[in-house]
Amino acid sequence: MVTIRTIEPNAAPEKIPFCETETGRRMLNLFTYCQDAPELGLITGKPGVGKSTAARHYVRSAPGRYLVTASPATSALVPCLQRIAEAIGAHTKLSGAGALAAAITTALEAEPQSPMLIVDEAHHLSDDSIEELRILFDTVPMGMVLVAGRQLRDRLDGNPKQWSQLTSRLSVGLEVDGPLPADVDAICSHHGIDDRDARTTLRRAAHHPGALRTVTKLIGVAAKLAGTAPIVAAHVKDAAHARGLTY
């Protein structure tokens, strides 16, 4: 049994470069297609499967790609447009949805190549905000992907007449029901975890709330417990115990 040491606040795991999982690769391919086509796409799924991580990586990989994260505070039309204007560098000292929408359109039309807008946590958006995004997509030759929890897909499917103008424009979609075993294996390889029992334990952890996010956090704690030694199952189990979890 590995002895659990106290992990000091300044001993947090270092930032790890992006790990491309199988699910992440599918998301990146969808982003690429939507920008190149350009088309409108939708990614929905459970929390912790890497949706936000893939979106951030895609946007950071090249210019002309923008990420906006919706929230309860920005669900209404004007706050939503303000957030988009900030992300793309448009004039934000404007009042009113009409002026903001015009500034956003002008800024995006000035892009030398087809721009890409990813709206994460899109399930928080109001009906008016979603409709304005649809109009923006119609107005500007651009790629756009809404990334959201499953509740957005349920919302669209629950009222097909209301959302027909949006759903008829959706070219590609991806529903992520949960992490794949290959996703966990990719993360383990990324962190140099070869121990078979450790990988098995982490695969089990991936099926609990938090999914791949929980896996990554467990690996971070396990790495501190292991020190310079390779991470084995005992480290992972003790990391889970330290977080009040049992696998």
C-alpha positions, -999 to 999 in steps of 0.1 A, spaced: 0 0 0 13 34 -9 15 60 19 -6 90 12 15 122 16 1 157 22 1 175 -11 8 212 -6 -11 238 -26 21 248 -45 26 212 -55 -2 212 -81 5 191 -112 21 211 -141 0 219 -171 1 190 -195 0 195 -233 -32 187 -251 -39 149 -253 -57 139 -285 -81 112 -275 -103 93 -300 -133 113 -290 -112 145 -291 -101 136 -326 -137 133 -338 -145 167 -324 -114 183 -340 -124 168 -373 -159 182 -370 -145 217 -362 -122 215 -392 -150 205 -415 -173 232 -403 -147 259 -408 -135 247 -442 -170 241 -457 -181 264 -440 -210 248 -421 -230 248 -389 -224 219 -365 -235 207 -331 -217 187 -304 -236 175 -274 -228 151 -247 -222 143 -211 -198 164 -189 -162 155 -187 -158 139 -222 -134 166 -234 -157 189 -253 -143 221 -239 -108 209 -240 -110 201 -277 -127 235 -284 -99 254 -266 -72 234 -284 -88 240 -318 -91 277 -313 -56 281 -301 -41 263 -330 -47 290 -357 -59 326 -361 -94 333 -371 -109 309 -347 -129 322 -317 -143 306 -286 -171 320 -265 -183 302 -234 -219 308 -225 -231 310 -189 -263 319 -170 -249 354 -168 -246 357 -206 -276 337 -217 -297 367 -227 -292 383 -261 -273 414 -253 -248 398 -229 -243 370 -254 -235 394 -282 -212 414 -259 -192 382 -251 -189 374 -289 -178 409 -297 -151 407 -270 -139 374 -283 -135 385 -319 -122 420 -311 -152 439 -323 -163 473 -308 -179 464 -275 -188 499 -261 -221 497 -279 -255 495 -264 -283 474 -279 -285 441 -296 -287 457 -331 -256 477 -328 -236 448 -314 -248 424 -340 -238 448 -368 -203 453 -352 -199 415 -350 -209 410 -386 -186 437 -398 -156 423 -379 -162 387 -391 -167 398 -427 -133 415 -425 -115 382 -418 -92 372 -446 -103 336 -444 -135 319 -433 -137 325 -396 -148 299 -370 -169 306 -340 -174 279 -313 -199 286 -286 -193 263 -256 -219 256 -229 -245 266 -255 -273 250 -235 -272 281 -213 -283 304 -242 -318 318 -244 -340 312 -275 -333 347 -287 -295 342 -285 -296 309 -304 -317 325 -331 -293 354 -334 -265 330 -339 -284 313 -366 -289 347 -383 -252 354 -379 -243 321 -396 -267 330 -425 -252 364 -429 -215 358 -427 -196 330 -446 -182 313 -416 -180 280 -397 -199 277 -364 -203 249 -339 -225 249 -308 -210 227 -280 -234 219 -253 -248 194 -228 -274 169 -239 -301 192 -228 -297 214 -258 -303 185 -282 -334 176 -261 -345 212 -264 -342 212 -302 -358 178 -306 -386 187 -282 -399 216 -304 -390 208 -340 -413 235 -355 -397 263 -334 -362 252 -342 -366 241 -379 -347 271 -392 -317 261 -371 -318 223 -373 -323 225 -411 -289 243 -413 -270 218 -392 -246 200 -414 -229 177 -390 -235 166 -354 -218 145 -328 -234 131 -297 -209 119 -270 -227 95 -247 -195 89 -226 -158 83 -228 -144 55 -249 -119 30 -235 -95 43 -261 -99 78 -246 -86 66 -213 -58 46 -229 -47 77 -248 -46 97 -216 -27 70 -198 -1 68 -226 1 106 -226 11 105 -189 34 75 -193 12 51 -174 19 15 -186 7 -4 -155 -22 -26 -167 -40 -25 -133 -37 13 -131 -53 16 -165 -81 -7 -156 -88 13 -124 -88 45 -145 -112 30 -170 -136 23 -142 -132 59 -129 -141 72 -163 -176 57 -160 -183 78 -129 -194 115 -128 -168 137 -142 -156 110 -167 -123 120 -183 -120 151 -161 -120 127 -130 -94 105 -147 -71 135 -153 -74 147 -118 -67 112 -104 -36 110 -125 -24 144 -113 -27 133 -76 -12 99 -84 18 115 -100 25 134 -69 21 103 -48 44 83 -71 71 110 -71 98 98 -96 85 63 -97 61 50 -124 24 53 -116 9 20 -106 -26 9 -95 -19 16 -58 -11 52 -66 -43 56 -85 -64 40 -57 -48 61 -31 -54 92 -52 -90 82 -54 -91 77 -16 -75 111 -11 -104 126 -32 -130 106 -12 -136 82 -41 -135 44 -43 -129 24 -75 
